[in-house]
Amino acid sequence: MFTIEHDYDATVVTLVDEGAAPLKEDVIINAFDDCVTISQFDPRTDEVVRITLSLTQLRDLEAALDLPEGIYQLRKG
């Protein structure tokens, strides 16, 4: 299950784990004009872990999900 909210400066997608236990904490994705942040609460440390991806890194991740093992470099055109 997931939710989508449009805030003033970001689109926020929340991914909610469903199914058999053990379930993972919600993943929150904030899409800004210049980057994307991914955060998730870590119950072991009692802290939120946050990763920031540039738009180039996000593009590379999107491409990587559909490719086999290897080393790649995306080029324009």
C-alpha angles and dihedrals in degrees: 000000000000141000131213123205129176111217127183095270104014147032109237121206119186119196113204118199113232133181136047121002139290092066124189125232119268117278115222120201120193115194112200130175093264107023147009124234124202118195136178133173113246109209091194092064097023089231138111114249114212130192123189120206125191116228088254091055090048091052090050091049091051091052093044093058090067100041134085124240115301146085117289140177120195116221131194119250 
